[in-house]
Amino acid sequence: MFEFPENMSKSGLSVKQTLAALRLSIIDGGFAHIYANLTGSVFLPGYSLALNANSLEIGVLAAIPFFATTAQFFGSYLVERKQNRKRLVIGFVAVGRAMWIPVVLCSVWLGGAQTSLFLKLLIVLIFASHVMGSISGVAWLSWMAGLVPDEIRGRFFGLRNSILGIVGILITLAGGYFLDWFTRSFPFLPKIRAFEILFILAILAGAFSLWFLQLKPELPNPPRLSGRLRQVYRAPLRETGFRRLLIFAVLRSFGTNIAAPFFVVYLLEDLRVSYATVGIFTMLTAVADLTGMWIWGHLSDHLGNRPIIIFTAIFSTIFPAFWIFASGSAFSMFFLIPLLHLSGGFVWAGYNLCTANLVYRSAPAEGNSVYFAYWSVGNGVASGLGALAGGMLAQYLKGSMGYFPAMFDSVYKLIFLVSVLVRAFPLFMMRRLEEPQSLRVRHTIRVLLNVKAWPSLMGFQPVLHFFLPGSKRAESSSLYWPIWRSPAAGSEEPMGETKNVK
């Protein structure tokens, strides 16, 4: 494994305490993922359609989480000034998730009759919820940056994201089947009643997540910001490597989210597929994502992040173009659309994991929350603008479909094509991305084409690699892997004293 510079704050925890905290992080993340899926994912677009929302309103709802990330600048200020990351995370997470209680109450009161008024209230409440979540998010990133040992970061987040992917599969399938069952069993009730039940379950899952979150230990105070606040907030943009990565990712986020909110809407509105079928397609994406997290997590620890980012950025750019050929035919429903969900989930897993890893490696110990805030806000605002642009474009083009070729039988297919063109622009910036310790792209290709290299890259027990070391040598490479192990006697030294493994 490459030796990367140690740039994260010391945790001051023993090996046993660190392993326990990492396990708790996975458990709390599982419940948080249930909350996030039931209040977003395929369910929020479905709920908005049940409220008769138009394309622009759907785009606004999809853009809210991204615009709310602007609050992370305030969150980073609180992290660096108040210094208690655990208290910040728990406080703002609790308030943000509690905002869904008035969403359910207002839905029962106004959702059936005064949908126009309720949609406005829904936008306000969801925006407030995501603002609270964004403030807590930057504190959580700083917390995890000090908690996760550098030498297992790729594997740990690959494991965590894979488990959350499994949770997402189960909850999306269960939620989709529940919606279809409710519609069949209670045709005399408004469909929004079923969504309200799912939102109540989401609130309960969020509460369980908070319980496990508060069991995780707080770390010693990170280094305080030195110098003037203006200088600290300028520092990330003055660092060439981080600035190039941020600009590249921001442009891709804008292009991606022109289309992202409307894949589910296209399936539900134009192809008239059931919620259960949408759940199955989403499950395929989640399966591919968790598989990709496992594979890309190991490869990034060995080969670096930059070559993986380049590979995945190229392939993820062209995927929306294939949606132009989708239809209600058996070929599309049983082959093309499932294949697009599988390949998209696998490729995006590598891009998301490795860009996040590169940000972690770029952020210094002092003021790292400011880097995380720039990353989240930049990508969030770009994603929100992309979703708004897609919604406005769809609303504008609906009356002009007769001017386009017959293959564009849906306005959303035009949106998908526009997304491809915008995504292609930042590909010209890939060569400027920096990661000194990563392999060159050509060398990476040779390594990946060498079948003999895969056992050493992935371990001899690929399915069990997250739980059992592949060899004695792998076991001795880190005191923290696998995270389910009990630390050996004499290995109770603080995490910060552990050396990176070459």
LINHU-V123008 format. One line per field, one symbol per residue. ss: DSSP state (@ for helix, = for strand, . for the rest). Layout:
BEGIN
ss=???
END
This chain:
BEGIN
ss=..............@@@@@@@@@@@@@@@@@@@@@@@@..@@@@@@@@@@....@@@@@@@@@@@@@@@@@@@@@@@@@@@@..@@@@@@@@@@@@@@@@@@@@@@@@@@....@@@@@@@@@@@@@@@@@@@@@@@@@@@@@@@@@..@@@@@@@@@@@@@@@@@@@@@@@@@@@@@@@@@@@@......@@@@@@@@@@@@@@@@@@@@@@@@.............@@@@@@@@@@.@@@@@@@@@@@@@@@@@@@@@.@@@@@@@@@....@@@@@@@@@@@@@@@@@@@@@@@@@@@@@..@@@@@@@@@@@@@@@@@@@@....@@@@@@@@@@@@@@@@@@@@@@@@@@@@@@@@@.....@@@@@@@@@@@@@@@@@@@@@@@@@@@@@@@@@@@@.......@@@@@@@@@@@@@@@@@@@@@@........@@@@@@@@@.@@@@@@@@.............@@@@@..................@@@.....
END
